[in-house]
Structures are given as structure tokens and as C-alpha cells.
Amino acid sequence: MALENLLERIRKLKILVIGDLMLDRYIFGDVSRISPEAPVPIVDVEQEKETLGAAANVALNLRSVGVDVEVLGIFGFDMPGEHLKHLLVNHAIKFDPSCQQKNVRTILKTRIVVRNQQLCRLDIEDFPEKYALEQSIYLEKLLAKINRYDGVIFSNYAKGTITQPIVDRIIAAAQYHRIITVADPKPKSGIRFTGIDLLKPNKSEALEMVGRKDCHGYFNAIDVCRSIFVKHQPRYLVITLGQEGMLIAKNGEIIEQIASDAREIFDVSGAGDTAIAFLTAALAARESIVTAAKLANFAAGIVVGKIGTATVTTEEILKAATFSCPPAAKPRAGV
């Protein structure tokens, strides 16, 4: 079966994820009364759990299907940082010990969930400068071993980890070694990913990338795609459209739009992380952009049917698979 063959090839990959590392905390409970102290609900806590978030969740999605993964980002020696480190180690996700630093607060997002609905979110984070990757410490290490990877993902949540010099040097080195590079951009960070293999914004980010705003749902897909290719020059572009699926573009032209594969939607948290993980893995396994997008769309459709930041396994994909991918392409250099 072609899908089984693709997932087996994905298991043999080694991928680096560079970006903002976060710890996601979930507090689940129920509400039956209003506080006498203020007009707010009292949540009776029933369960708590912690998961990897942002770039760490991208890495976890890759590990869930057997990929050899390393992350690069900054977190602290505080309690959330220790919990994040424990989860990384527990899931066999590699990281440089110097990623954990003093005098920086680990990015923590705490979500209060009542009856499968998010009531509020509490964020703890530091100044962006605290998370920036210093070139003198990390860049030379990366460049010395960049040829060991099959793909590099820039998971940008605009928290400060990813800097322009890091992006420029890594993309240049990856091009030289014919390594797939993919970015989940946050336009407000001002980082440009010129020459990257794939950009994966969502609809609002795509509009922001071309200097426009969402005007009551109007989205000129052809115009937006062409503008992104002119300004940012990626090899491929995939725009995630939520319940409307994904747009796939190459050389400034839309080549396909695929419908969402979600059966039920409980929580969209982390769906973008799943999408970029599977897009990168399939491209690094030398599949076409259309097959990569279909696999990513399918995996994200499974994840949004789960509560909280979640991942999908090889077994879940094979059990629920409703799409077919073409026979495996012969290995080749480049994309």
C-alpha cells in the first residue's frame, strides 16, 4: 500500500525544528455556580494535564510517527521549564542542554476548559529578546551538522526565538545540501523566509503577508497567492483555510484546493503544528506537494477531533485513511 510505504519512509527521517518552545497546560472542570466575590463562574477542577506546545508540539507530531527529531529554542530553569524538559526527554525529542537558560521564563499557556469549551487562557512569557537564538552560540553548531537533517522547520510564533540572520544562513546552507526547509510564518515578527521550499500561513496570515486585512471574509485566493510568491519567493505555498481545507500553489499559481478532512471539530489548538509537521515529513520523503498537503490535511483533520493540543499516530492514520497517495517516487536529489 502506497500510504504504508510513505509512512515507513517518514519513520526514517531526521528533522530539525527551530522555534518558540512552549508548555501547554489544560485545566478541565465544570461550572455550576457563580462566585459571590465577582460575577464570574467558579470552575470545579476535575483534571489537569500538560503537553508540549508550539515548536515543541511540531516536534511531538513528528515523533508520533517515528521521525528522529531535534528542537532548538529557549526555555527556563523554572518549574514549567522543568516540566517541558521532562516531556521532551520522555518523548525522545533531542535538544541542546544550552537551550535551557537562567533568567528567562518558560512560555506557558494555561487553558481553562469547561464542558469541552475553552473558558479562558492565561499566558506567561518573557520579553522577545530573552528567547532570541544567539548566532555565536547556535549558528556554527547548526551549520556544522546541517547535512545530517532531511528537513528543517521554522515554527514561528513571534515570541522572539527565530531571527533573520539565523533564517538566512540556515536556508542558504539547506539549499546547498538540498535539504527541505519549511516555515509557519507570523508576519508581525517581520521575519522573511526568502528562498524557502514551503511557506504555510493560514488565511489571516496570508493576507497580512501581502499587507491586507480580512474584509468580512472576502479572500481573493489567486491574487493573494501571486502576491506572496512575488514578495517572498517560496518554492511552494500552502494556505490552511480551516474548515475550507487547504490551498496549494506553485510558481504563483493555485494548483489544487483540497477540502477539510475533519469529521468532528472539538479543538483547533495545534492543528497548524500537525499540518506543518506532515507537510515537511512528506516533502522530505520526496513526495509531491499535493500528496504532502493531502496527508497533512488528513492528519490535521484527525487532531481537531481531539481535546487540547494533540498529535496523531501512524496507526490512527492507517485506520482512518480515506485518501490514496500515488506509488512512491524514486529517490532523487533535491525537490
Stockholm file with secondary structure:
# STOCKHOLM 1.0

chainA/1-335         MALENLLERIRKLKILVIGDLMLDRYIFGDVSRISPEAPVPIVDVEQEKETLGAAANVALNLRSVGVDVEVLGIFGFDMPGEHLKHLLVNHAIKFDPSCQQKNVRTILKTRIVVRNQQLCRLDIEDFPEKYALEQSIYLEKLLAKINRYDGVIFSNYAKGTITQPIVDRIIAAAQYHRIITVADPKPKSGIRFTGIDLLKPNKSEALEMVGRKDCHGYFNAIDVCRSIFVKHQPRYLVITLGQEGMLIAKNGEIIEQIASDAREIFDVSGAGDTAIAFLTAALAARESIVTAAKLANFAAGIVVGKIGTATVTTEEILKAATFSCPPAAKPRAGV
#=GR chainA/1-335 SS CHHHHHHHHHHTCEEEEEECEEEEEEEEEEEEEECSSSSSEEEEEEEEEEEEEEHHHHHHHHHTTTCEEEEECCEESSHHHHHHHHHHHHTTCEECGGGEETTCCCEEEEEEEETTEEEEEEEECCCGGGGCCCHHHHHHHHHHHGGGCSEEEEECCSSSCCCHHHHHHHHHHHHHTTCEEEEECCGGGCCCCTTCSEECCBHHHHHHHTTCCCBTTBCCHHHHHHHHHHHHCCSEEEEECGGGCEEEEETTEEEEEECCCCSCCSCCTTHHHHHHHHHHHHHHTTCCHHHHHHHHHHHHHHHTTSSSSCCCCHHHHHHHCCCCCCCCCCCCSCC
#=GC SS_cons         CHHHHHHHHHHTCEEEEEECEEEEEEEEEEEEEECSSSSSEEEEEEEEEEEEEEHHHHHHHHHTTTCEEEEECCEESSHHHHHHHHHHHHTTCEECGGGEETTCCCEEEEEEEETTEEEEEEEECCCGGGGCCCHHHHHHHHHHHGGGCSEEEEECCSSSCCCHHHHHHHHHHHHHTTCEEEEECCGGGCCCCTTCSEECCBHHHHHHHTTCCCBTTBCCHHHHHHHHHHHHCCSEEEEECGGGCEEEEETTEEEEEECCCCSCCSCCTTHHHHHHHHHHHHHHTTCCHHHHHHHHHHHHHHHTTSSSSCCCCHHHHHHHCCCCCCCCCCCCSCC
//
